[in-house]
Amino acid sequence: MRVMVTGGGGFIGGWVAARLAAMGHVVFNVDRDNLTDEISLDNDSTMISMQADLATDEELPAPLDAIVHCAAAIPAHVSDDDELYRINQAMAKRVYAHASELDVRTVVNMSSMAVYGDVHVPVVDEGTPPQNPSAYGRAKLESEGIAMAWSRKKPGLASISLRLPGIVGSGSHDNFLSDVMQRLNHGEVVVATNPDARFNNVVHVRELAAFVGFLVHDCPVGHRAVNLAAEKPLTTRSVLKLMRKTSGRMVEITFDNANKSPFLIDFNDSKALGFKPATVEDSVTRFVSESTT
């Protein structure tokens, strides 16, 4: 298959592109920044890199059988809410317009748990109504609407929006556990909330990339949005102690009294589609082991 991966220069996009290429697909690695033109992999597969800004009309690869949309403007890099929303909406519209132009049959869209906004329930499932999502959450929710509208244009089109939790792995950034890892590597005090709350808001990037590889072949027709998370929750306190022990960095861990509502993530829908999650313990241990400097 010929597959375009957007945001291929980023953490998630890079992992997904490498996984798809290793499976034997012809992968077009598209990113706003300049990437190496061609990357030859150990299995003789090739990733073809292209520089293109999805928020503009720059040329995109063709023909294609599938698209995996990983590119995103995130709050850490775009501070203006209106601009953040505009960029993400424009990219999603461009991706699905390109899919329509090329008669692509499958699009995997990276969404986010941020679509739920303020959560005040103990368990979040796909039926939990969004409440006051951030600009980033609203943009991701809008991308899901664009995906749904595209999937209804003709029979046989398949799109799925993956509502991502904290995705970790060597090089991950801008989520709770990645921030903790950075503090451990710098020997800094770790501050968190809800020490005794159960936590499963994590997926290692390897499991995510494997699921995307599966969906490129076996995405259900129509559109659906599904949550991802890890099996066998641990308390926040246990997760942080595990990270400290695995890293060998005996830094201080403290908990403040911030009023944040903890919640677990229900991800039965994604498991029914073939997602094979690791446990929280395995995901965290692997992440820390490969990220300790």
N, C-alpha and C positions, 0 to 999 in steps of 0.2 A: 504493500500500500504506500501511497504518497501522502505524507502527513505533514502539515504545517504546525509548528509549535510557536506560539507567540510568547514574548518575554523569555526567549531561550538563553539570554545572557544572565538571567536572574537565578536565584537559588532553586526554586521549584521548577521553573522552566528548563533549566540546565539538566536537572536530574531526569525529568520526564523525557526530554529529547534524547538523552543518552540511553535510557531504557528502551525507547521505541526503536532507536537505531540498532541496539543490541538484539532486538527481536527480528531484525531483518528488514524493517521498513526503510523507505527512502524518506529521510527527515529534513525538512526545511526549517532551519533554526532562525527565527525572525526576531530581531531586537532593535530598539531605537538606537542603541550604541553600536559602534563598529565591532564586529566579531571576526574571528579568523574565517576566511572564505570557505575553507573546506577542512573538515577534521576526519581523518581516517582512524577507524577503531580497530581493536584487536581482531574482531571477527570479520574483517574486510567490509563491514558496512560503512557508509559514509553519511555524515551530516553536512548539508550544504547551508552555510550561514548567509543571511541577508540582512542588511541594515535598512530598516523601514520604521517610520513613525506611524502607528496605527491611527493616531488622531488626525492624520492628514490623508491625502490621496496618493501617497507614494506607492509604487508598484509592489505587488505581492506575488508570491509564486503561484504557478498554475501549470498543468492541471493538478487537482488534489482529490483524494478520497476521503480525508478526514482532517479536522482541525482540533487542536487542543489549545484553548485560550487561557494562558497563564499570565499574560502581561497585566500589570495593574499599577496605578498611581496610588501610593499609600500615604497616610497622614504624616509619617516620619519624614517624607521627602517633599510633600506638597502641603503647605500649612494653610492655604486659603481654601475654605470649604467649598465655595462655588467652583473654583478651578479644579479641585479634586473631583467633584461630582462630574463636571463637564468632560474632563479627560477620560474618566472611566466609562461614561456613557458613550462618548464618541468612539472609543475603541471597540466596545461591544457592538455598536451599530455597524462599524466597519467590518468586523469579523463575520457577522451574520449576513451582511450584504455580499461579501466576497463568497461566502458559502452558497448563497443563492445564485450568484453569477456563474459559478463553476459546477453547479448541481452536486455539491458535496452532500453526502447522506448522513454523516455523523459529526457532531461537534460536542466536545467535552469542555465545559465552562467552569473555571475555578471561581466559586463564590466564597462566602465567608460566614462564620457564625455571627459576625457583626450585623447581619440582616435582622437579628432578633432584637437588637437595641437593649433597652433596660429589661433585664430578666428578673421576674419575681415569683418564679415557680421552681420547685425542687428539681424537676427533670424537664429538659427541653427536647421536644420532638418536632417533627416537621409541621405539625398542626399548631404549634405555639404561635400566637399572633405577634407580629413585630410591635414593639412599643418604643417610640422615640429613638429610632436608630440614628447613628451619626451620619455625616455626609458620606463617609465610606460605606457604611451599611446600606444607606439609601441607594447609592450607586450600584452596589452589588445586587440589591433587590431589583433594581431596574434592569440590570443585565439578565436576570432570570426571566423577567417579563419579555425582553427582546428574544430570548431563547425560545420561550413558549410560543410567541407569535410566529417565529420562523418555522417551528416544528409543525405548525398547523397549515402551512402554505400548500403542502401536497402530501399524499400518503407515502409512508415509508421513511420519512425524515426522523432522525433520532438525535436528541440532545439531552444532556444531563448536566445539572449544576451541582457541583460538590461544595457543600457548606463546610469549609475547612476550619478546624480548630487550630491550636498552635502547632505548626509543622516544624519539626526539629531535625537536625542532622548537622554534620560539620559545615560551618558557614551559615547556619540559619541566623535569623535576626528579627528584631521587632516583634517579639512575643514574650510572654512571661518567663518561660523556661530558658529561652535564649538569653534574655537579660540576666537571669540568675547565673547562667553559665559564664557570662562575661564578668560578673562580679566575683565569682569563684576564681577565675583565672587571674584577676587583679588583686585577690586577697582582700576584698572589700566586704563589709557587713551586708548580709542579705536581709531585707525587710519584706514581709508578706502579711497577708490577712487570712482570716478563717483557718487557723491551724488544724482544726478537727473536721473540716468539711471534706467530703469525698471528692476526688479530683480524677477526671479522665479526659481533660481538654488537651490532648496531645496525640499526634500521629507522627511516626518517623517517616521521613521523606521516601525511604525505600518502599514502605507499604503503599504510600500514595502513588508512587510511580508504577508499581506493579498493578494497582487497581486501574490506573489510566490505560496501561497496556492491554488489560483485559477488556475495558470498555470500548476501545477503538475497534475491536472485533465484535463485541457483543453488547452494544448499547441498546436498551429497549426503545422501541419506536415511540414517538411522541416526546414530551418533555416532562421531567420530574426533577425536583430538588431534594437532595438527601444529605443528612448529616454524616460526618465522619468523627470518630473518636477511638480511644483505646479500650481494650478489655480490662476487667478486674481493677476497678478504681482503688486508689490509695488515698489516705488523707494528705492534705497539703504538707503537714508536718513530716509525714513519712517520706514524701517525694523529695523534700529539701534535704532531709537527713541522708537519703540514698544518694543524692547528687554530691553532697559533701563527702560522704564516705568513698564513693567511687572515684572522685577527683583527687582525694587525698588532701584537700584544702580544708583545714579545720577552722574555717571562718565562723564568726558569730552569726546566728540566725535569730532574728527577733520578729515579733508579730505586733502590728499596731491595731488600733481599735476602729479603723475605717469601716463605715457602714456599707459593706458590699454584700450583695446577696449571692451566696454560692449556689451552683447548680451542676447537676450531671447532664451529660449529653446522651440521649437515646439515639442509637444508630442502627436499629434493627432493619430499617429499609435498605441501607447500603449493604449490610451483610446479606440480605436476601438477594441482592444483585450480584454478589460475588466478592465483596470486599472482605479481606482476610486480615483483621487487625491483630497487632501484637498486644501484649499486656502493657499496662502503664509501667510496670517494673522493667520489662525488657526494653521498651522504647526509651525510657530515661537512662537506663544503664548503658545502652549502646550509644546514645547521644553523648553522654558525658565521657565515655571511654574514647570516642573519636574526636572530642573537642577539647580535652584537657591539654593545656600548653605548658 
